[in-house]
Amino acid sequence: MSLPTRRSLTALAGATLALGLLVACSDDGGAADPASGTSTTPSDPSEAGTPSSDGTDGTDGTDAGQAPDAEVIPVYYVGDTPQGDRLFREFTQASGIEPLVAAAAAVTAGDPVDPDYRTLWPSGRFASVEQTEDAIVVEVDDEAWLSRGSLDNARARLAVQQLVLTLQGVVGERLPVTVEHDGRPAATLLGVDASKGLNARPQLDVLALVNVTEPAEGTAVKGSITANGRASSFEATVPWTIEDSTGEVVLDGFATAEGWIDKLYPWSVEIDVSSLPAGAYTFVARTDDPSNGEGGGPTEDTKRITIE
């Protein structure tokens, strides 16, 4: 197997990292190439090495406005939910920089397009990131990153999951993430035990229960919207609304996900917006809440859109 050489984040600092929204990406578009150990398009690590779980639109996970050398990558960020801090996925583009390096930089930079998302990582960057035959190896430059610093235990663990899910999503495999410092194995990352490698936890423990892939934040649409994402919602029902600039609901409906009990499943719906005047709106997808708020209320993910 031909394996990539380690690349320094410092050496690649001049390359372009286009942390922009991806407008025309299928929900889990793309599959890992088992021969090379790399991913041609982003993949959810829970579906690692498989084609898109909802790949019905025939897209290749790229946008018509994407630069020829740009590669689409998934990045996980933290957002607020009724269950506390959880992870939301956002797609972005990396141009002129290796995808793993770009993804790690996006996690630590904490500059998502969606203003509701953020990172838990302290400022700084990894010295290097590489994929080997059986692991993803990150080298820590700042020894302070080996301990959790000001993070409490729960946030430190979620920050580590933010990194693990992002890097696994880029390569399209559930490879463990191992940590090095000064060229030697490190036993911890942000105070979390890394001695046996860091692995993804079950989705329902760390992910927000609904996540919108399309429309992406800031999308301009005309005539209709193809909305899709992932959810684990009661009886697979994913209610949605479109609100105008005053917060009034002007359209509503629901999508049906492919499942709901054990993990997040894809959902998709086509929405006719031709009756709405041009202007600024917000698309909201949420989980169904049979408790009527007694359990903390539904999880929501919102995207600002413009109808032309």
Phi and psi in degrees as GROMACS dihedral restraints (atoms count N, CA, C in turn):
[ dihedral_restraints ]
;  ai    aj    ak    al  type     phi  dphi    fc
    3     4     5     6     1   -87.8    20    10
    4     5     6     7     1   121.1    20    10
    6     7     8     9     1  -111.3    20    10
    7     8     9    10     1   145.6    20    10
    9    10    11    12     1   -69.1    20    10
   10    11    12    13     1   148.5    20    10
   12    13    14    15     1   -81.0    20    10
   13    14    15    16     1   157.8    20    10
   15    16    17    18     1   -70.4    20    10
   16    17    18    19     1   136.2    20    10
   18    19    20    21     1  -119.2    20    10
   19    20    21    22     1   136.1    20    10
   21    22    23    24     1   -81.0    20    10
   22    23    24    25     1   136.8    20    10
   24    25    26    27     1   -65.2    20    10
   25    26    27    28     1   -33.6    20    10
   27    28    29    30     1   -65.2    20    10
   28    29    30    31     1   -42.6    20    10
   30    31    32    33     1   -65.7    20    10
   31    32    33    34     1   -26.8    20    10
   33    34    35    36     1   -98.8    20    10
   34    35    36    37     1    11.2    20    10
   36    37    38    39     1   -62.4    20    10
   37    38    39    40     1   -26.0    20    10
   39    40    41    42     1   -83.4    20    10
   40    41    42    43     1    -9.0    20    10
   42    43    44    45     1   -73.2    20    10
   43    44    45    46     1   164.0    20    10
   45    46    47    48     1   -91.0    20    10
   46    47    48    49     1   125.3    20    10
   48    49    50    51     1  -113.4    20    10
   49    50    51    52     1   106.9    20    10
   51    52    53    54     1   -90.5    20    10
   52    53    54    55     1    90.9    20    10
   54    55    56    57     1   -83.7    20    10
   55    56    57    58     1    66.7    20    10
   57    58    59    60     1  -112.5    20    10
   58    59    60    61     1   165.4    20    10
   60    61    62    63     1   -74.7    20    10
   61    62    63    64     1   153.4    20    10
   63    64    65    66     1  -108.4    20    10
   64    65    66    67     1   116.3    20    10
   66    67    68    69     1   -87.3    20    10
   67    68    69    70     1   -32.2    20    10
   69    70    71    72     1  -121.4    20    10
   70    71    72    73     1    51.3    20    10
   72    73    74    75     1  -108.5    20    10
   73    74    75    76     1   133.6    20    10
   75    76    77    78     1   -69.5    20    10
   76    77    78    79     1   161.7    20    10
   78    79    80    81     1   -57.5    20    10
   79    80    81    82     1   -49.4    20    10
   81    82    83    84     1  -126.7    20    10
   82    83    84    85     1    41.6    20    10
   84    85    86    87     1   -58.6    20    10
   85    86    87    88     1   137.2    20    10
   87    88    89    90     1   104.5    20    10
   88    89    90    91     1   162.8    20    10
   90    91    92    93     1  -143.6    20    10
   91    92    93    94     1   152.2    20    10
   93    94    95    96     1   -73.6    20    10
   94    95    96    97     1   147.0    20    10
   96    97    98    99     1   -93.1    20    10
   97    98    99   100     1   105.2    20    10
   99   100   101   102     1   -65.3    20    10
  100   101   102   103     1   -20.6    20    10
  102   103   104   105     1   -74.2    20    10
  103   104   105   106     1   -36.3    20    10
  105   106   107   108     1  -102.5    20    10
  106   107   108   109     1   -16.8    20    10
  108   109   110   111     1    75.7    20    10
  109   110   111   112     1    14.2    20    10
  111   112   113   114     1  -118.2    20    10
  112   113   114   115     1   167.4    20    10
  114   115   116   117     1  -111.5    20    10
  115   116   117   118     1   131.6    20    10
  117   118   119   120     1   -78.6    20    10
  118   119   120   121     1   -29.9    20    10
  120   121   122   123     1  -144.4    20    10
  121   122   123   124     1   166.0    20    10
  123   124   125   126     1   -63.2    20    10
  124   125   126   127     1   148.3    20    10
  126   127   128   129     1  -139.0    20    10
  127   128   129   130     1   138.9    20    10
  129   130   131   132     1   -71.4    20    10
  130   131   132   133     1   127.8    20    10
  132   133   134   135     1   -60.8    20    10
  133   134   135   136     1   -22.9    20    10
  135   136   137   138     1   -70.9    20    10
  136   137   138   139     1   -16.7    20    10
  138   139   140   141     1  -117.5    20    10
  139   140   141   142     1    28.9    20    10
  141   142   143   144     1   -56.4    20    10
  142   143   144   145     1   135.6    20    10
  144   145   146   147     1    77.1    20    10
  145   146   147   148     1     9.8    20    10
  147   148   149   150     1  -121.2    20    10
  148   149   150   151     1   157.6    20    10
  150   151   152   153     1   -65.3    20    10
  151   152   153   154     1   172.2    20    10
  153   154   155   156     1   -52.9    20    10
  154   155   156   157     1   131.4    20    10
  156   157   158   159     1   -71.8    20    10
  157   158   159   160     1   -15.7    20    10
  159   160   161   162     1  -125.6    20    10
  160   161   162   163     1    27.1    20    10
  162   163   164   165     1   -69.4    20    10
  163   164   165   166     1    71.2    20    10
  165   166   167   168     1  -105.9    20    10
  166   167   168   169     1    -8.0    20    10
  168   169   170   171     1   -98.0    20    10
  169   170   171   172     1    -4.9    20    10
  171   172   173   174     1    75.1    20    10
  172   173   174   175     1     6.3    20    10
  174   175   176   177     1   -78.4    20    10
  175   176   177   178     1   160.2    20    10
  177   178   179   180     1  -105.2    20    10
  178   179   180   181     1    15.0    20    10
  180   181   182   183     1    80.6    20    10
  181   182   183   184     1    16.3    20    10
  183   184   185   186     1  -121.6    20    10
  184   185   186   187     1   156.2    20    10
  186   187   188   189     1  -101.6    20    10
  187   188   189   190     1   147.2    20    10
  189   190   191   192     1   -60.4    20    10
  190   191   192   193     1   -26.9    20    10
  192   193   194   195     1   -91.7    20    10
  193   194   195   196     1     7.5    20    10
  195   196   197   198     1   -74.4    20    10
  196   197   198   199     1   139.3    20    10
  198   199   200   201     1   -62.1    20    10
  199   200   201   202     1   146.6    20    10
  201   202   203   204     1   -56.2    20    10
  202   203   204   205     1   -34.8    20    10
  204   205   206   207     1   -97.9    20    10
  205   206   207   208     1     6.9    20    10
  207   208   209   210     1   -79.1    20    10
  208   209   210   211     1   145.3    20    10
  210   211   212   213     1  -122.4    20    10
  211   212   213   214     1   135.4    20    10
  213   214   215   216     1   -81.7    20    10
  214   215   216   217     1   131.4    20    10
  216   217   218   219     1  -133.2    20    10
  217   218   219   220     1   146.6    20    10
  219   220   221   222     1   -88.8    20    10
  220   221   222   223     1   141.6    20    10
  222   223   224   225     1  -132.0    20    10
  223   224   225   226     1   134.0    20    10
  225   226   227   228     1   -98.8    20    10
  226   227   228   229     1   133.5    20    10
  228   229   230   231     1  -126.1    20    10
  229   230   231   232     1   168.6    20    10
  231   232   233   234     1   -98.3    20    10
  232   233   234   235     1   140.9    20    10
  234   235   236   237     1  -143.2    20    10
  235   236   237   238     1   166.9    20    10
  237   238   239   240     1   -84.1    20    10
  238   239   240   241     1   138.4    20    10
  240   241   242   243     1  -142.3    20    10
  241   242   243   244     1   167.9    20    10
  243   244   245   246     1   -60.5    20    10
  244   245   246   247     1   -21.7    20    10
  246   247   248   249     1   -89.0    20    10
  247   248   249   250     1     5.0    20    10
  249   250   251   252     1    99.5    20    10
  250   251   252   253     1  -161.9    20    10
  252   253   254   255     1   -63.1    20    10
  253   254   255   256     1   130.4    20    10
  255   256   257   258     1  -138.3    20    10
  256   257   258   259     1   170.2    20    10
  258   259   260   261     1   -99.1    20    10
  259   260   261   262     1   135.0    20    10
  261   262   263   264     1  -117.2    20    10
  262   263   264   265     1   146.7    20    10
  264   265   266   267     1  -102.7    20    10
  265   266   267   268     1   138.1    20    10
  267   268   269   270     1  -133.2    20    10
  268   269   270   271     1   138.5    20    10
  270   271   272   273     1   -93.9    20    10
  271   272   273   274     1   144.6    20    10
  273   274   275   276     1  -143.9    20    10
  274   275   276   277     1   179.2    20    10
  276   277   278   279     1  -120.0    20    10
  277   278   279   280     1   141.3    20    10
  279   280   281   282     1  -117.2    20    10
  280   281   282   283     1   126.5    20    10
  282   283   284   285     1  -128.9    20    10
  283   284   285   286     1   126.5    20    10
  285   286   287   288     1    75.0    20    10
  286   287   288   289     1    18.3    20    10
  288   289   290   291     1  -150.4    20    10
  289   290   291   292     1   144.2    20    10
  291   292   293   294     1   -63.0    20    10
  292   293   294   295     1   137.8    20    10
  294   295   296   297     1   -55.3    20    10
  295   296   297   298     1   -41.9    20    10
  297   298   299   300     1   -63.8    20    10
  298   299   300   301     1   -40.9    20    10
  300   301   302   303     1   -64.5    20    10
  301   302   303   304     1   -44.2    20    10
  303   304   305   306     1   -62.4    20    10
  304   305   306   307     1   -42.2    20    10
  306   307   308   309     1   -65.0    20    10
  307   308   309   310     1   -44.5    20    10
  309   310   311   312     1   -63.0    20    10
  310   311   312   313     1   -39.4    20    10
  312   313   314   315     1   -65.6    20    10
  313   314   315   316     1   -37.6    20    10
  315   316   317   318     1   -65.6    20    10
  316   317   318   319     1   -40.3    20    10
  318   319   320   321     1   -61.5    20    10
  319   320   321   322     1   -46.5    20    10
  321   322   323   324     1   -79.4    20    10
  322   323   324   325     1   -27.9    20    10
  324   325   326   327     1   -72.4    20    10
  325   326   327   328     1   -34.3    20    10
  327   328   329   330     1    63.1    20    10
  328   329   330   331     1    52.2    20    10
  330   331   332   333     1  -124.6    20    10
  331   332   333   334     1    62.0    20    10
  333   334   335   336     1   -70.4    20    10
  334   335   336   337     1   159.6    20    10
  336   337   338   339     1   -72.7    20    10
  337   338   339   340     1   -41.1    20    10
  339   340   341   342     1   -74.4    20    10
  340   341   342   343     1   121.0    20    10
  342   343   344   345     1   -69.4    20    10
  343   344   345   346     1   -11.0    20    10
  345   346   347   348     1   -81.9    20    10
  346   347   348   349     1    -9.3    20    10
  348   349   350   351     1  -100.7    20    10
  349   350   351   352     1   159.4    20    10
  351   352   353   354     1  -158.1    20    10
  352   353   354   355     1   174.2    20    10
  354   355   356   357     1  -114.0    20    10
  355   356   357   358     1   153.8    20    10
  357   358   359   360     1   -97.3    20    10
  358   359   360   361     1    -4.5    20    10
  360   361   362   363     1   -76.1    20    10
  361   362   363   364     1   140.6    20    10
  363   364   365   366     1   -68.2    20    10
  364   365   366   367     1   161.6    20    10
  366   367   368   369     1   -63.2    20    10
  367   368   369   370     1   148.8    20    10
  369   370   371   372     1   135.0    20    10
  370   371   372   373     1  -167.3    20    10
  372   373   374   375     1  -157.7    20    10
  373   374   375   376     1   162.0    20    10
  375   376   377   378     1   -77.7    20    10
  376   377   378   379     1   148.0    20    10
  378   379   380   381     1   -69.3    20    10
  379   380   381   382     1   -36.4    20    10
  381   382   383   384     1  -162.3    20    10
  382   383   384   385     1   159.2    20    10
  384   385   386   387     1  -141.6    20    10
  385   386   387   388     1   132.1    20    10
  387   388   389   390     1  -147.9    20    10
  388   389   390   391     1   157.3    20    10
  390   391   392   393     1  -105.9    20    10
  391   392   393   394     1   126.7    20    10
  393   394   395   396     1  -104.4    20    10
  394   395   396   397     1  -171.7    20    10
  396   397   398   399     1   -64.8    20    10
  397   398   399   400     1   -32.2    20    10
  399   400   401   402     1  -130.8    20    10
  400   401   402   403     1    15.1    20    10
  402   403   404   405     1  -163.8    20    10
  403   404   405   406     1   165.9    20    10
  405   406   407   408     1  -109.7    20    10
  406   407   408   409     1   123.0    20    10
  408   409   410   411     1  -108.7    20    10
  409   410   411   412     1   123.7    20    10
  411   412   413   414     1  -113.6    20    10
  412   413   414   415     1   136.3    20    10
  414   415   416   417     1  -108.1    20    10
  415   416   417   418     1   126.4    20    10
  417   418   419   420     1   -89.0    20    10
  418   419   420   421     1   126.2    20    10
  420   421   422   423     1   -85.7    20    10
  421   422   423   424     1   -40.9    20    10
  423   424   425   426     1   -95.2    20    10
  424   425   426   427     1   116.8    20    10
  426   427   428   429     1   -58.9    20    10
  427   428   429   430     1   -24.8    20    10
  429   430   431   432     1   -61.9    20    10
  430   431   432   433     1   -25.3    20    10
  432   433   434   435     1   -71.2    20    10
  433   434   435   436     1   -11.9    20    10
  435   436   437   438     1   -74.1    20    10
  436   437   438   439     1   -24.1    20    10
  438   439   440   441     1  -108.8    20    10
  439   440   441   442     1   165.1    20    10
  441   442   443   444     1   -84.6    20    10
  442   443   444   445     1    -6.2    20    10
  444   445   446   447     1    56.3    20    10
  445   446   447   448     1  -124.8    20    10
  447   448   449   450     1   -84.5    20    10
  448   449   450   451     1    -6.0    20    10
  450   451   452   453     1   -74.8    20    10
  451   452   453   454     1   140.9    20    10
  453   454   455   456     1   -77.4    20    10
  454   455   456   457     1   172.9    20    10
  456   457   458   459     1   -60.9    20    10
  457   458   459   460     1   -42.6    20    10
  459   460   461   462     1   -64.8    20    10
  460   461   462   463     1   -43.7    20    10
  462   463   464   465     1   -70.8    20    10
  463   464   465   466     1   -34.1    20    10
  465   466   467   468     1   -62.8    20    10
  466   467   468   469     1   -43.2    20    10
  468   469   470   471     1   -65.8    20    10
  469   470   471   472     1   -38.1    20    10
  471   472   473   474     1   -69.9    20    10
  472   473   474   475     1   -37.0    20    10
  474   475   476   477     1   -61.4    20    10
  475   476   477   478     1   -41.4    20    10
  477   478   479   480     1   -63.4    20    10
  478   479   480   481     1   -41.5    20    10
  480   481   482   483     1   -64.5    20    10
  481   482   483   484     1   -34.7    20    10
  483   484   485   486     1   -56.4    20    10
  484   485   486   487     1   -45.0    20    10
  486   487   488   489     1   -70.3    20    10
  487   488   489   490     1   -47.4    20    10
  489   490   491   492     1   -60.4    20    10
  490   491   492   493     1   -48.8    20    10
  492   493   494   495     1   -65.0    20    10
  493   494   495   496     1   -37.0    20    10
  495   496   497   498     1   -63.9    20    10
  496   497   498   499     1   -50.4    20    10
  498   499   500   501     1   -67.3    20    10
  499   500   501   502     1   -39.9    20    10
  501   502   503   504     1   -64.3    20    10
  502   503   504   505     1   -36.2    20    10
  504   505   506   507     1   -64.7    20    10
  505   506   507   508     1   -35.5    20    10
  507   508   509   510     1   -67.0    20    10
  508   509   510   511     1   -45.6    20    10
  510   511   512   513     1   -83.5    20    10
  511   512   513   514     1   -15.8    20    10
  513   514   515   516     1    74.3    20    10
  514   515   516   517     1    22.4    20    10
  516   517   518   519     1  -140.8    20    10
  517   518   519   520     1   153.3    20    10
  519   520   521   522     1   -86.0    20    10
  520   521   522   523     1    57.0    20    10
  522   523   524   525     1   -77.6    20    10
  523   524   525   526     1   140.6    20    10
  525   526   527   528     1   -67.3    20    10
  526   527   528   529     1   150.6    20    10
  528   529   530   531     1  -100.1    20    10
  529   530   531   532     1   121.4    20    10
  531   532   533   534     1  -107.8    20    10
  532   533   534   535     1   154.5    20    10
  534   535   536   537     1  -120.5    20    10
  535   536   537   538     1   137.2    20    10
  537   538   539   540     1  -128.2    20    10
  538   539   540   541     1   153.6    20    10
  540   541   542   543     1  -143.0    20    10
  541   542   543   544     1   127.6    20    10
  543   544   545   546     1    56.7    20    10
  544   545   546   547     1    35.4    20    10
  546   547   548   549     1    78.3    20    10
  547   548   549   550     1     6.9    20    10
  549   550   551   552     1  -124.3    20    10
  550   551   552   553     1   152.1    20    10
  552   553   554   555     1   -57.4    20    10
  553   554   555   556     1   138.3    20    10
  555   556   557   558     1  -106.5    20    10
  556   557   558   559     1   143.5    20    10
  558   559   560   561     1   -84.5    20    10
  559   560   561   562     1   -18.4    20    10
  561   562   563   564     1  -141.1    20    10
  562   563   564   565     1   160.2    20    10
  564   565   566   567     1  -140.2    20    10
  565   566   567   568     1   120.4    20    10
  567   568   569   570     1    52.8    20    10
  568   569   570   571     1    33.9    20    10
  570   571   572   573     1    81.4    20    10
  571   572   573   574     1    -1.6    20    10
  573   574   575   576     1   -91.3    20    10
  574   575   576   577     1   135.9    20    10
  576   577   578   579     1   -59.4    20    10
  577   578   579   580     1   120.0    20    10
  579   580   581   582     1  -119.9    20    10
  580   581   582   583     1    12.8    20    10
  582   583   584   585     1   -65.0    20    10
  583   584   585   586     1   -26.9    20    10
  585   586   587   588     1  -112.1    20    10
  586   587   588   589     1    17.4    20    10
  588   589   590   591     1    89.6    20    10
  589   590   591   592     1   152.0    20    10
  591   592   593   594     1  -102.6    20    10
  592   593   594   595     1   129.0    20    10
  594   595   596   597     1  -122.9    20    10
  595   596   597   598     1   159.3    20    10
  597   598   599   600     1   -70.1    20    10
  598   599   600   601     1   137.2    20    10
  600   601   602   603     1   -84.6    20    10
  601   602   603   604     1   166.3    20    10
  603   604   605   606     1   -55.0    20    10
  604   605   606   607     1   142.1    20    10
  606   607   608   609     1   -53.5    20    10
  607   608   609   610     1   -44.7    20    10
  609   610   611   612     1   -69.7    20    10
  610   611   612   613     1   -10.6    20    10
  612   613   614   615     1   -86.5    20    10
  613   614   615   616     1   -23.8    20    10
  615   616   617   618     1  -129.7    20    10
  616   617   618   619     1   -23.5    20    10
  618   619   620   621     1   -91.6    20    10
  619   620   621   622     1   148.2    20    10
  621   622   623   624     1   -61.5    20    10
  622   623   624   625     1   144.6    20    10
  624   625   626   627     1   -77.1    20    10
  625   626   627   628     1    -6.5    20    10
  627   628   629   630     1  -144.4    20    10
  628   629   630   631     1   141.6    20    10
  630   631   632   633     1  -146.1    20    10
  631   632   633   634     1   127.1    20    10
  633   634   635   636     1   -93.2    20    10
  634   635   636   637     1   125.5    20    10
  636   637   638   639     1   -92.1    20    10
  637   638   639   640     1   -50.5    20    10
  639   640   641   642     1  -126.6    20    10
  640   641   642   643     1   141.0    20    10
  642   643   644   645     1   -71.0    20    10
  643   644   645   646     1   143.7    20    10
  645   646   647   648     1   -75.1    20    10
  646   647   648   649     1   159.5    20    10
  648   649   650   651     1   -55.6    20    10
  649   650   651   652     1   127.4    20    10
  651   652   653   654     1    85.6    20    10
  652   653   654   655     1     8.0    20    10
  654   655   656   657     1   -67.3    20    10
  655   656   657   658     1   139.8    20    10
  657   658   659   660     1  -101.5    20    10
  658   659   660   661     1   130.6    20    10
  660   661   662   663     1  -130.9    20    10
  661   662   663   664     1   161.5    20    10
  663   664   665   666     1  -149.1    20    10
  664   665   666   667     1   125.7    20    10
  666   667   668   669     1    89.3    20    10
  667   668   669   670     1   -57.0    20    10
  669   670   671   672     1  -153.5    20    10
  670   671   672   673     1   161.2    20    10
  672   673   674   675     1  -123.5    20    10
  673   674   675   676     1   133.5    20    10
  675   676   677   678     1   -97.4    20    10
  676   677   678   679     1   106.2    20    10
  678   679   680   681     1  -100.4    20    10
  679   680   681   682     1   136.0    20    10
  681   682   683   684     1  -154.6    20    10
  682   683   684   685     1   168.6    20    10
  684   685   686   687     1   172.4    20    10
  685   686   687   688     1  -150.5    20    10
  687   688   689   690     1  -134.7    20    10
  688   689   690   691     1   151.0    20    10
  690   691   692   693     1  -160.2    20    10
  691   692   693   694     1   156.4    20    10
  693   694   695   696     1  -126.4    20    10
  694   695   696   697     1    95.2    20    10
  696   697   698   699     1  -127.9    20    10
  697   698   699   700     1   148.2    20    10
  699   700   701   702     1   -48.9    20    10
  700   701   702   703     1   125.3    20    10
  702   703   704   705     1    54.2    20    10
  703   704   705   706     1    28.0    20    10
  705   706   707   708     1    63.9    20    10
  706   707   708   709     1    18.4    20    10
  708   709   710   711     1   -92.1    20    10
  709   710   711   712     1   126.2    20    10
  711   712   713   714     1  -119.1    20    10
  712   713   714   715     1    92.8    20    10
  714   715   716   717     1   -66.2    20    10
  715   716   717   718     1   146.8    20    10
  717   718   719   720     1  -137.9    20    10
  718   719   720   721     1   154.6    20    10
  720   721   722   723     1  -139.3    20    10
  721   722   723   724     1   157.1    20    10
  723   724   725   726     1  -118.7    20    10
  724   725   726   727     1   125.7    20    10
  726   727   728   729     1  -113.1    20    10
  727   728   729   730     1   144.6    20    10
  729   730   731   732     1   -82.2    20    10
  730   731   732   733     1  -174.0    20    10
  732   733   734   735     1   -67.4    20    10
  733   734   735   736     1   -15.0    20    10
  735   736   737   738     1   -93.2    20    10
  736   737   738   739     1    -4.3    20    10
  738   739   740   741     1    91.9    20    10
  739   740   741   742     1     1.8    20    10
  741   742   743   744     1   -77.2    20    10
  742   743   744   745     1   136.0    20    10
  744   745   746   747     1   -75.5    20    10
  745   746   747   748     1   121.6    20    10
  747   748   749   750     1  -108.7    20    10
  748   749   750   751     1   -19.9    20    10
  750   751   752   753     1  -146.6    20    10
  751   752   753   754     1   147.7    20    10
  753   754   755   756     1  -151.4    20    10
  754   755   756   757     1   165.3    20    10
  756   757   758   759     1   175.3    20    10
  757   758   759   760     1  -159.8    20    10
  759   760   761   762     1  -151.7    20    10
  760   761   762   763     1   155.0    20    10
  762   763   764   765     1  -112.3    20    10
  763   764   765   766     1   160.7    20    10
  765   766   767   768     1  -116.0    20    10
  766   767   768   769     1   119.9    20    10
  768   769   770   771     1   -78.0    20    10
  769   770   771   772     1   168.4    20    10
  771   772   773   774     1   -80.6    20    10
  772   773   774   775     1    -4.8    20    10
  774   775   776   777     1   179.2    20    10
  775   776   777   778     1  -174.8    20    10
  777   778   779   780     1  -163.8    20    10
  778   779   780   781     1   -13.9    20    10
  780   781   782   783     1   -84.3    20    10
  781   782   783   784     1   -48.1    20    10
  783   784   785   786     1  -101.4    20    10
  784   785   786   787     1   -14.8    20    10
  786   787   788   789     1  -165.4    20    10
  787   788   789   790     1  -174.5    20    10
  789   790   791   792     1   -85.3    20    10
  790   791   792   793     1   138.5    20    10
  792   793   794   795     1  -122.6    20    10
  793   794   795   796     1   151.5    20    10
  795   796   797   798     1   -64.8    20    10
  796   797   798   799     1   145.7    20    10
  798   799   800   801     1  -137.6    20    10
  799   800   801   802     1   155.1    20    10
  801   802   803   804     1  -156.2    20    10
  802   803   804   805     1   146.2    20    10
  804   805   806   807     1  -154.1    20    10
  805   806   807   808     1   142.4    20    10
  807   808   809   810     1   -99.0    20    10
  808   809   810   811     1   128.3    20    10
  810   811   812   813     1  -121.5    20    10
  811   812   813   814     1   124.6    20    10
  813   814   815   816     1   -83.2    20    10
  814   815   816   817     1   116.4    20    10
  816   817   818   819     1  -113.5    20    10
  817   818   819   820     1    15.8    20    10
  819   820   821   822     1   -65.8    20    10
  820   821   822   823     1   -20.1    20    10
  822   823   824   825     1   -82.8    20    10
  823   824   825   826     1    -9.0    20    10
  825   826   827   828     1   -91.6    20    10
  826   827   828   829     1   139.6    20    10
  828   829   830   831     1   -64.3    20    10
  829   830   831   832     1   153.9    20    10
  831   832   833   834     1   -60.8    20    10
  832   833   834   835     1   144.2    20    10
  834   835   836   837     1   155.2    20    10
  835   836   837   838     1  -169.7    20    10
  837   838   839   840     1   -93.0    20    10
  838   839   840   841     1   135.1    20    10
  840   841   842   843     1  -140.4    20    10
  841   842   843   844     1   169.9    20    10
  843   844   845   846     1  -128.1    20    10
  844   845   846   847     1   126.7    20    10
  846   847   848   849     1   -92.5    20    10
  847   848   849   850     1   131.1    20    10
  849   850   851   852     1  -126.1    20    10
  850   851   852   853     1   124.6    20    10
  852   853   854   855     1  -113.3    20    10
  853   854   855   856     1   143.0    20    10
  855   856   857   858     1  -145.0    20    10
  856   857   858   859     1   166.1    20    10
  858   859   860   861     1   -82.7    20    10
  859   860   861   862     1   151.4    20    10
  861   862   863   864     1   -73.4    20    10
  862   863   864   865     1   142.1    20    10
  864   865   866   867     1  -127.4    20    10
  865   866   867   868     1    88.2    20    10
  867   868   869   870     1   -67.3    20    10
  868   869   870   871     1   -13.5    20    10
  870   871   872   873     1   -84.5    20    10
  871   872   873   874     1    -3.9    20    10
  873   874   875   876     1    56.0    20    10
  874   875   876   877     1    41.3    20    10
  876   877   878   879     1    93.4    20    10
  877   878   879   880     1    -8.1    20    10
  879   880   881   882     1   -67.1    20    10
  880   881   882   883     1   -25.5    20    10
  882   883   884   885     1   -94.2    20    10
  883   884   885   886     1    16.9    20    10
  885   886   887   888     1   104.4    20    10
  886   887   888   889     1    -8.9    20    10
  888   889   890   891     1    93.8    20    10
  889   890   891   892     1   171.7    20    10
  891   892   893   894     1   -75.6    20    10
  892   893   894   895     1   154.3    20    10
  894   895   896   897     1   -80.9    20    10
  895   896   897   898     1   139.2    20    10
  897   898   899   900     1  -127.8    20    10
  898   899   900   901     1   152.2    20    10
  900   901   902   903     1  -135.0    20    10
  901   902   903   904     1   128.4    20    10
  903   904   905   906     1  -118.3    20    10
  904   905   906   907     1   147.3    20    10
  906   907   908   909     1  -136.2    20    10
  907   908   909   910     1   126.6    20    10
  909   910   911   912     1   -78.3    20    10
  910   911   912   913     1   132.9    20    10
  912   913   914   915     1  -133.1    20    10
  913   914   915   916     1   162.8    20    10
  915   916   917   918     1  -121.6    20    10
  916   917   918   919     1   126.4    20    10
  918   919   920   921     1   -96.2    20    10
  919   920   921   922     1   124.2    20    10
